[in-house]
Amino acid sequence: KPIISKINVNTASFKDVLSNPYIDYNLCKKIFEFRDEVAELQSIEELKNIEGFPLDKYKRIILYLEAK
């Protein structure tokens, strides 16, 4: 199995989040707008609250992201 190191969505740069293979530019932009709105995600599950978030990709996306 490949080793995956998670990045903290609260401190990561736009480029870091965009490097996730399941996140395109528009979704990355929505994540950052949401992060700005809430100041800091308390749980990675909050990503599900983003309008238009691809719930079918959620389990794959959270392999690479965490909220600390």
N, C-alpha and C positions, 0 to 999 in steps of 0.2 A: 504494500500500500504506500502511496506517496505521502510524504509528511506535509501537512497543511498547517501553516501558522496563521492564526486568526489575527485580524487587525481590529482595533477598537474604533468603532464607527463614530464615537464621540470626539476622537482626537485625530483621526486619519485625514489625510489630504484628499481633495477631490480625485486626484490622479490615483491614489492608493485604492480608493473605493472602486473607481472605474476599472481597475486592473482585475476585478472579479470577473471571471468568464461569463457569469450569468447576469451581469449588470451592464446595460447600455448607457449611453450618455444621458438620455432623457430620464431614466430611472435614477441615475446617480444625482441628477439635478433635483429631482423630487425628494430624494433622501436628504440632501443638504438643506433644501428649503424647510423640510419637516424638522430637521435637527435645529435649525435656526429658530423655528417657531417654539419648540419645547425646551430649548437651551441645552438639554442633555437627555439622551435616552436612558431610562432606568433599566430597561429590559430590551433585549433584541426583538422580542415579540411585538414591540411598538411599531416595528416596520410594517406590520399588517394594517396599521391605521392609515397608511399613506394611500391616498386616492389613486387607484390604478395599479397598485402593487401587484405583481404577478404571484398570486398565492400558490400556483402550481410549481413555482420555482423556489418557494420559501425554504424548503428543507435543504436545497443545494446551496442557496445563497448564504444561509447561516453556518455552513461549513467554513466559510471564510471570514465571517464578521462576528463580532461580539460587542456588547455594550458594557463598559466598565465605569 
